[in-house]
Amino acid sequence: MSLRFKPISESTKANPDEITLKKQTIDLGNLSEVVYIPKFLTLDDSWKFFDYLNKEIPWTRPTIRVFGRSCLQPRDTCYVASEGLPKLIYSGYEPHAYSWDDFPLLKDILEAVHKALPGSKFNSLLLNRYKGGNDYVGWHADDEKLYGSTPEIASISFGCEREFLLKKKLSKSSQERRTDDEPVSKRLKKNNYAHQHSFTLKHGSMLVMRGYTQRDWIHSVPKRAKAEGTRINLTFRYVL
């Protein structure tokens, strides 16, 4: 199946200055940065991609290990990678690595991402499908050694809008001071909301995490009862 498309930055008639205004850049400090582009792809193209991905990708819902217990991963997944890369293993699960040639449309999207992010290079892609508000991904950082110390991760969303949360990791000194019997209300008062960010990831949007974001921050897509539709997310990464 072949679909012709252009990123909105190429198909829109707006001038370059107007396009730049649609990009939100958040400096997280300590050489960490998040860039959010709400309209990376046009609405028509986004729906074409959603339908293709939803029907053509060989989705699987694997069993993973979390805190020593086996459980069903609360979302569907698929993995695509260039030939010869190290194997991806997370939570005791090793996904099969499909080739980019298996899904030519993904190669087109990858090319569009590279054009939108000059100097970037990605050679792997983790796809996730959330089939409703009970599907989620818990707090984590994509800080595996195979991505290096300062990985750039580009995340494109299709379908149902979902909330993406980002919060700063606790320092070792903070963890040592905190006790298990400390009241929740007291811990909440300590939170610095400047160290927490929330994004509503729209259909056809792209969010990019750069620098030391994976070292210093964690992120999640929490459960949301009102999120009844399906969301598909593509996260492009570079494996060393």
N, C-alpha and C positions, 0 to 999 in steps of 0.2 A: 504494500500500500504506500503510495507516495502523496504527500501533501505539500503544496507550495505555500510558503509564508514569508513574511518579513516581520522583524521586531518592530514595535510601534515607533521606535526612534527612527526607522527608515521609512515607514509607510505614512507617518503623520506629515501634515503640511506645515506644522509649527516650525519656527526657526530654532537653531541650536540652543539659544539662551533660554527659550521657553521649555525645551526638553530638559535642560539641566535643572530647572526649578522643580521638576517632578521627582528628583532624586533626593532622598533624605539621608544625610550622613551623620552618624552619632559617634563622637569621639569618646571612647570608654576609658581613656587614660592608659598610661603605661604601654603605649604602642599597640593598643587594641582598638578596633573600629568595626562598626556595622553600617552597611549601606542598604537602604531599602528603596526599591523602584516599584511603586504600586502598579504601573501599567507598562510592564516590560514587553508584553505581547498584546496584540489587538484582541478584542472580545471574540470575534469570529474565529480567529486562529486558536485561541485558548480552548474554545468548545470543541473544535476539531481534534485538537491534541488530547483533550480529556476523553473523548469517545474512543479514539484509537488506543490510548494507553489502558483504558478500563477493559477493553475487549481483547486486545492482542498480546498484552504482557502476560507471561506465565506466572501469575501471582501464587505465592505460597504463604501459609501462616505457620511458621516453624515452632517447635518446642525449644525454649531457651532455659538457661539456669540463672536465677536471680537470688542472691543471698543464700546459695546452696540448695535452692529448691527448684524443681522443674515446673514450668508453667507454659501455657500457650502465649506466644507473643501477641499483644493486643493490637495488632495491625498486620496487614499483608505486606509482603516484601518481594523484591527481585534485585539482582545484582548484575551489573554490566561492567566489564573491565577490558582494557587493552591486553594483548597477549604478553605473557612473560612476567606479569606483576606478581608480587608476593600474595599469598592467600589472605583473604579477609576472614577473621574469626572474631566474633563478639558474643559474649554471654554463653560460651560453649557451643555456639552454632557456626558452622562453616557453609555459607551459601554457595551454590553453584555459580560460577562466573560465566555469564553469557557474553558473546562477542558483540561489538558494535554493529557488525555486518548482519546480525540476526534481526536488528531493528533499525533500518536506515533512517527512520524519522528521528531517532535519538541522536544520530550523527548530525542531522540538520540543526537540532536544538543546541547541541554542543557548539557548533560553528557560530550560532547567533550569540551564545554566551561569551565566547572568546572575542567576538567583535565588540560586544558591549563592555567588556572588561579588558582593555588593552594591557598586554603583559602577562595576563593570566594563562595558565595551562592546566587542563584537567585530563585525566586518563582513566577515571573510574566514575561510576554512577550508582548510587543506592536509591532505589525507588521504594516508596512506601504508600500504601493505600489505607485510608481510614474510612471505614464503611458506616460510620455514625458517631454520635457523641461519646459512646463508651470505648471507642478505639482511641488510643493515646500513646505518647511516649513520655516516660518519666524523666526526672532531672538527670542530666548527664553532660559530659563534654566529649567531643570527638578528638580525644588526645592520644589516640593510639600511635605508637612509635612509627608505623609505616607512613604516617602523614607528615612527619617532621615536627619541628618545634613551633613553627609559625604557619600552620596550614591555612589556605584560603578555601572556603567552602561556599559555593553558590547554590542557593535553594530556590527552586521554582515551584509555585503552587497552582493547582488547578481544582476547580469545583468549589465545594463548600468552604466558606471562609472559616478559618480557625485561629484561635489566639496562640501566639508564640511568645513564651516568656523567657526572659534572660535575667539572671541574677549573679552577682559576684560571689565567688567561692569564699568560704570562711578561711581566714588565715589560721595557721597552726596555733598561734597564741590565743586567738578567739576560741578555738575548739578546746584548748586546754582549760580556759577559764569557765567554759560552759559546763554545767552539771546536769545530769539526767533528771534531777528533781526540780530544776528551775521551772517556774510556772510559764505556760505558753504566753500569757498576757505580758509577762516581763520580757520574754524574748522578742515579742512583736514590737514592743516599744523601742528596742535596741535597733530595729531595722532602719537602715538609711535608704529611703526611697530613691535617692539619687543613684543608688547601686542596683536598682531594679528597673527593667524596661519591659513594656508589653507592646506587641505589634499584632494587628489583625491582618493576617496574610490573605490578600485578596486573590481572586481568580485571575491568573495571568501575571502575577507579581513575581519579583525576584528579590531575595534577601541575601546579602553577602556578609560573611564573618571573616575578618582578617586579623593579621598580626598575632598577638598573644591572647586572643579571645578564648581559645580552647584551653589555654593554661590557667587563665585567671577567672573565667566565667563558666557557668553551666546554663543549659537551656532545656525547655520542655514544651510539649503540646498537651495540655491537660484535658481531662474529660470535661465535656460540656453537654448537658442534657438537651439544650436547644439546638445543638448541631446535628440535625437529622440527616443531612445529605452526605454524599461521598466526597472525600478530598483525596487528591493524588499529589504527592510531593516528590520532586526530583532533587537530589543533593549531589552536585558534581564536586569531586575531590581529586587531588593529585597524590598518587602513591609513589613514594621514592623508589 
